[in-house]
């Protein structure tokens, strides 16, 4: 009995130490690439919950840490997760390392290294999902030239926690055949009817009706003068022309009148554009890469963050965070053309 109790006590102490270690390295993860979670120790752990059936999205967690010149070692261990772990620079977003997690019955542990020539701030991205309804977890350990995050880029002070059960319950869940599973009915407290009041109590609780205050009087004196109609002045009749004036006017009319001077009016064309005139729409552009084996990559530039040529390869960084690398030896033609 003494040996059994001693073994049981040793097992409980070991389990408690393991739980404390997991709690010390696990903290809330940030899903925003612009505000990653700072890494302050050599180990981090995270948990990824299962999404609804038919939801193809991946869960992404971002971490920021520093590294001095030398070999940086990263060990990734995943449980029930399918996805990738990427490391890239924080300023230029240049990819440095990539490893894959595969959900199997046994835990997979992969260690990879990077050689750095200068001190840099790096971002680690975990992009994965669970293949079933069970949650998955990952455990990452750093070694070599690793340094805890000491500033340099904005990070999340209080990283957003993983999706809670309340948020998950609000989403529509689907069955194995695609039918919508109805949400559970939540019981709400019934409103108790208020007791009826007697007429005397109702009159006592009535609020006194406030009388509207009279409008303030105007202090300005009104104009006492009223608009009076002005009578138009009487027109005096024109004097009748005499015979002499009639003869003079007749002589003036017999003379040839001078031709009136021609007036030329020039109208300048208006340069103002009508307010409702629509501006010409600029067509979009597309990135076209033709490879020697006959395959063609045709992507709109609105989905591309940057295109960089690094050594013997073309690196395409999409706005979704996905990175594609194409060898220059396989490229026949590369161009950016309008749609």
Secondary structure as a PSIPRED ss2 file (coil, helix, strand):
# PSIPRED VFORMAT (PSIPRED V4.0)

   1 X C   1.000  0.000  0.000
   2 X H   0.000  1.000  0.000
   3 X H   0.000  1.000  0.000
   4 X H   0.000  1.000  0.000
   5 X H   0.000  1.000  0.000
   6 X H   0.000  1.000  0.000
   7 X H   0.000  1.000  0.000
   8 X H   0.000  1.000  0.000
   9 X H   0.000  1.000  0.000
  10 X H   0.000  1.000  0.000
  11 X H   0.000  1.000  0.000
  12 X H   0.000  1.000  0.000
  13 X H   0.000  1.000  0.000
  14 X H   0.000  1.000  0.000
  15 X H   0.000  1.000  0.000
  16 X H   0.000  1.000  0.000
  17 X H   0.000  1.000  0.000
  18 X H   0.000  1.000  0.000
  19 X H   0.000  1.000  0.000
  20 X H   0.000  1.000  0.000
  21 X H   0.000  1.000  0.000
  22 X H   0.000  1.000  0.000
  23 X H   0.000  1.000  0.000
  24 X H   0.000  1.000  0.000
  25 X H   0.000  1.000  0.000
  26 X E   0.000  0.000  1.000
  27 X C   1.000  0.000  0.000
  28 X C   1.000  0.000  0.000
  29 X C   1.000  0.000  0.000
  30 X E   0.000  0.000  1.000
  31 X C   1.000  0.000  0.000
  32 X C   1.000  0.000  0.000
  33 X C   1.000  0.000  0.000
  34 X C   1.000  0.000  0.000
  35 X C   1.000  0.000  0.000
  36 X E   0.000  0.000  1.000
  37 X E   0.000  0.000  1.000
  38 X E   0.000  0.000  1.000
  39 X C   1.000  0.000  0.000
  40 X C   1.000  0.000  0.000
  41 X C   1.000  0.000  0.000
  42 X C   1.000  0.000  0.000
  43 X E   0.000  0.000  1.000
  44 X E   0.000  0.000  1.000
  45 X E   0.000  0.000  1.000
  46 X E   0.000  0.000  1.000
  47 X E   0.000  0.000  1.000
  48 X E   0.000  0.000  1.000
  49 X C   1.000  0.000  0.000
  50 X C   1.000  0.000  0.000
  51 X C   1.000  0.000  0.000
  52 X C   1.000  0.000  0.000
  53 X C   1.000  0.000  0.000
  54 X C   1.000  0.000  0.000
  55 X C   1.000  0.000  0.000
  56 X C   1.000  0.000  0.000
  57 X C   1.000  0.000  0.000
  58 X C   1.000  0.000  0.000
  59 X E   0.000  0.000  1.000
  60 X E   0.000  0.000  1.000
  61 X E   0.000  0.000  1.000
  62 X E   0.000  0.000  1.000
  63 X E   0.000  0.000  1.000
  64 X E   0.000  0.000  1.000
  65 X E   0.000  0.000  1.000
  66 X E   0.000  0.000  1.000
  67 X E   0.000  0.000  1.000
  68 X E   0.000  0.000  1.000
  69 X E   0.000  0.000  1.000
  70 X E   0.000  0.000  1.000
  71 X E   0.000  0.000  1.000
  72 X E   0.000  0.000  1.000
  73 X E   0.000  0.000  1.000
  74 X E   0.000  0.000  1.000
  75 X E   0.000  0.000  1.000
  76 X E   0.000  0.000  1.000
  77 X E   0.000  0.000  1.000
  78 X E   0.000  0.000  1.000
  79 X E   0.000  0.000  1.000
  80 X C   1.000  0.000  0.000
  81 X C   1.000  0.000  0.000
  82 X E   0.000  0.000  1.000
  83 X E   0.000  0.000  1.000
  84 X E   0.000  0.000  1.000
  85 X E   0.000  0.000  1.000
  86 X E   0.000  0.000  1.000
  87 X E   0.000  0.000  1.000
  88 X E   0.000  0.000  1.000
  89 X E   0.000  0.000  1.000
  90 X C   1.000  0.000  0.000
  91 X C   1.000  0.000  0.000
  92 X C   1.000  0.000  0.000
  93 X C   1.000  0.000  0.000
  94 X C   1.000  0.000  0.000
  95 X E   0.000  0.000  1.000
  96 X E   0.000  0.000  1.000
  97 X E   0.000  0.000  1.000
  98 X E   0.000  0.000  1.000
  99 X E   0.000  0.000  1.000
 100 X E   0.000  0.000  1.000
 101 X E   0.000  0.000  1.000
 102 X C   1.000  0.000  0.000
 103 X C   1.000  0.000  0.000
 104 X C   1.000  0.000  0.000
 105 X C   1.000  0.000  0.000
 106 X C   1.000  0.000  0.000
 107 X C   1.000  0.000  0.000
 108 X E   0.000  0.000  1.000
 109 X E   0.000  0.000  1.000
 110 X E   0.000  0.000  1.000
 111 X E   0.000  0.000  1.000
 112 X E   0.000  0.000  1.000
 113 X E   0.000  0.000  1.000
 114 X E   0.000  0.000  1.000
 115 X E   0.000  0.000  1.000
 116 X E   0.000  0.000  1.000
 117 X C   1.000  0.000  0.000
 118 X C   1.000  0.000  0.000
 119 X C   1.000  0.000  0.000
 120 X E   0.000  0.000  1.000
 121 X E   0.000  0.000  1.000
 122 X E   0.000  0.000  1.000
 123 X E   0.000  0.000  1.000
 124 X E   0.000  0.000  1.000
 125 X E   0.000  0.000  1.000
 126 X E   0.000  0.000  1.000
 127 X E   0.000  0.000  1.000
 128 X E   0.000  0.000  1.000
 129 X E   0.000  0.000  1.000
 130 X C   1.000  0.000  0.000
 131 X C   1.000  0.000  0.000
 132 X C   1.000  0.000  0.000
 133 X C   1.000  0.000  0.000
 134 X C   1.000  0.000  0.000
 135 X C   1.000  0.000  0.000
 136 X E   0.000  0.000  1.000
 137 X E   0.000  0.000  1.000
 138 X E   0.000  0.000  1.000
 139 X E   0.000  0.000  1.000
 140 X E   0.000  0.000  1.000
 141 X E   0.000  0.000  1.000
 142 X E   0.000  0.000  1.000
 143 X E   0.000  0.000  1.000
 144 X E   0.000  0.000  1.000
 145 X E   0.000  0.000  1.000
 146 X E   0.000  0.000  1.000
 147 X E   0.000  0.000  1.000
 148 X C   1.000  0.000  0.000
 149 X C   1.000  0.000  0.000
 150 X C   1.000  0.000  0.000
 151 X C   1.000  0.000  0.000
 152 X C   1.000  0.000  0.000
 153 X C   1.000  0.000  0.000
 154 X C   1.000  0.000  0.000
 155 X E   0.000  0.000  1.000
 156 X C   1.000  0.000  0.000
 157 X C   1.000  0.000  0.000
 158 X C   1.000  0.000  0.000
 159 X C   1.000  0.000  0.000
 160 X C   1.000  0.000  0.000
 161 X C   1.000  0.000  0.000
 162 X C   1.000  0.000  0.000
 163 X C   1.000  0.000  0.000
 164 X C   1.000  0.000  0.000
 165 X H   0.000  1.000  0.000
 166 X H   0.000  1.000  0.000
 167 X H   0.000  1.000  0.000
 168 X H   0.000  1.000  0.000
 169 X H   0.000  1.000  0.000
 170 X H   0.000  1.000  0.000
 171 X C   1.000  0.000  0.000
 172 X C   1.000  0.000  0.000
 173 X E   0.000  0.000  1.000
 174 X E   0.000  0.000  1.000
 175 X C   1.000  0.000  0.000
 176 X C   1.000  0.000  0.000
 177 X C   1.000  0.000  0.000
 178 X C   1.000  0.000  0.000
 179 X C   1.000  0.000  0.000
 180 X E   0.000  0.000  1.000
 181 X E   0.000  0.000  1.000
 182 X C   1.000  0.000  0.000
 183 X C   1.000  0.000  0.000
 184 X C   1.000  0.000  0.000
 185 X C   1.000  0.000  0.000
 186 X C   1.000  0.000  0.000
 187 X C   1.000  0.000  0.000
 188 X C   1.000  0.000  0.000
 189 X C   1.000  0.000  0.000
 190 X C   1.000  0.000  0.000
 191 X C   1.000  0.000  0.000
 192 X C   1.000  0.000  0.000
 193 X C   1.000  0.000  0.000
 194 X C   1.000  0.000  0.000
 195 X C   1.000  0.000  0.000
 196 X C   1.000  0.000  0.000
 197 X C   1.000  0.000  0.000
 198 X C   1.000  0.000  0.000
 199 X H   0.000  1.000  0.000
 200 X H   0.000  1.000  0.000
 201 X H   0.000  1.000  0.000
 202 X H   0.000  1.000  0.000
 203 X H   0.000  1.000  0.000
 204 X H   0.000  1.000  0.000
 205 X H   0.000  1.000  0.000
 206 X C   1.000  0.000  0.000
 207 X C   1.000  0.000  0.000
 208 X C   1.000  0.000  0.000
 209 X C   1.000  0.000  0.000
 210 X C   1.000  0.000  0.000
 211 X C   1.000  0.000  0.000
 212 X C   1.000  0.000  0.000
 213 X C   1.000  0.000  0.000
 214 X C   1.000  0.000  0.000
 215 X C   1.000  0.000  0.000
 216 X C   1.000  0.000  0.000
 217 X C   1.000  0.000  0.000
 218 X C   1.000  0.000  0.000
 219 X C   1.000  0.000  0.000
 220 X C   1.000  0.000  0.000
 221 X C   1.000  0.000  0.000
 222 X C   1.000  0.000  0.000
 223 X C   1.000  0.000  0.000
 224 X C   1.000  0.000  0.000
 225 X C   1.000  0.000  0.000
 226 X C   1.000  0.000  0.000
 227 X C   1.000  0.000  0.000
 228 X C   1.000  0.000  0.000
 229 X C   1.000  0.000  0.000
 230 X C   1.000  0.000  0.000
 231 X C   1.000  0.000  0.000
 232 X C   1.000  0.000  0.000
 233 X C   1.000  0.000  0.000
 234 X C   1.000  0.000  0.000
 235 X C   1.000  0.000  0.000
 236 X C   1.000  0.000  0.000
 237 X C   1.000  0.000  0.000
 238 X C   1.000  0.000  0.000
 239 X C   1.000  0.000  0.000
 240 X C   1.000  0.000  0.000
 241 X C   1.000  0.000  0.000
 242 X C   1.000  0.000  0.000
 243 X H   0.000  1.000  0.000
 244 X H   0.000  1.000  0.000
 245 X H   0.000  1.000  0.000
 246 X H   0.000  1.000  0.000
 247 X H   0.000  1.000  0.000
 248 X H   0.000  1.000  0.000
 249 X H   0.000  1.000  0.000
 250 X H   0.000  1.000  0.000
 251 X H   0.000  1.000  0.000
 252 X H   0.000  1.000  0.000
 253 X H   0.000  1.000  0.000
 254 X H   0.000  1.000  0.000
 255 X C   1.000  0.000  0.000
 256 X C   1.000  0.000  0.000
 257 X C   1.000  0.000  0.000
 258 X C   1.000  0.000  0.000
 259 X C   1.000  0.000  0.000
 260 X C   1.000  0.000  0.000
 261 X C   1.000  0.000  0.000
 262 X C   1.000  0.000  0.000
 263 X C   1.000  0.000  0.000
 264 X C   1.000  0.000  0.000
 265 X C   1.000  0.000  0.000
 266 X C   1.000  0.000  0.000
 267 X C   1.000  0.000  0.000
 268 X C   1.000  0.000  0.000
 269 X C   1.000  0.000  0.000
 270 X C   1.000  0.000  0.000
 271 X C   1.000  0.000  0.000
 272 X C   1.000  0.000  0.000
 273 X C   1.000  0.000  0.000
 274 X C   1.000  0.000  0.000
 275 X C   1.000  0.000  0.000
 276 X C   1.000  0.000  0.000
 277 X C   1.000  0.000  0.000
 278 X C   1.000  0.000  0.000
 279 X C   1.000  0.000  0.000
 280 X C   1.000  0.000  0.000
 281 X C   1.000  0.000  0.000
 282 X C   1.000  0.000  0.000
 283 X C   1.000  0.000  0.000
 284 X C   1.000  0.000  0.000
 285 X E   0.000  0.000  1.000
 286 X E   0.000  0.000  1.000
 287 X E   0.000  0.000  1.000
 288 X E   0.000  0.000  1.000
 289 X E   0.000  0.000  1.000
 290 X E   0.000  0.000  1.000
 291 X E   0.000  0.000  1.000
 292 X C   1.000  0.000  0.000
 293 X C   1.000  0.000  0.000
 294 X C   1.000  0.000  0.000
 295 X C   1.000  0.000  0.000
 296 X E   0.000  0.000  1.000
 297 X E   0.000  0.000  1.000
 298 X E   0.000  0.000  1.000
 299 X E   0.000  0.000  1.000
 300 X E   0.000  0.000  1.000
 301 X H   0.000  1.000  0.000
 302 X H   0.000  1.000  0.000
 303 X H   0.000  1.000  0.000
 304 X E   0.000  0.000  1.000
 305 X E   0.000  0.000  1.000
 306 X E   0.000  0.000  1.000
 307 X E   0.000  0.000  1.000
 308 X E   0.000  0.000  1.000
 309 X E   0.000  0.000  1.000
 310 X E   0.000  0.000  1.000
 311 X C   1.000  0.000  0.000
 312 X C   1.000  0.000  0.000
 313 X E   0.000  0.000  1.000
 314 X E   0.000  0.000  1.000
 315 X E   0.000  0.000  1.000
 316 X E   0.000  0.000  1.000
 317 X E   0.000  0.000  1.000
 318 X E   0.000  0.000  1.000
 319 X C   1.000  0.000  0.000
 320 X C   1.000  0.000  0.000
 321 X C   1.000  0.000  0.000
 322 X C   1.000  0.000  0.000
 323 X E   0.000  0.000  1.000
 324 X E   0.000  0.000  1.000
 325 X E   0.000  0.000  1.000
 326 X E   0.000  0.000  1.000
 327 X E   0.000  0.000  1.000
 328 X H   0.000  1.000  0.000
 329 X H   0.000  1.000  0.000
 330 X H   0.000  1.000  0.000
 331 X E   0.000  0.000  1.000
 332 X E   0.000  0.000  1.000
 333 X E   0.000  0.000  1.000
 334 X E   0.000  0.000  1.000
 335 X E   0.000  0.000  1.000
 336 X E   0.000  0.000  1.000
 337 X E   0.000  0.000  1.000
 338 X E   0.000  0.000  1.000
 339 X C   1.000  0.000  0.000
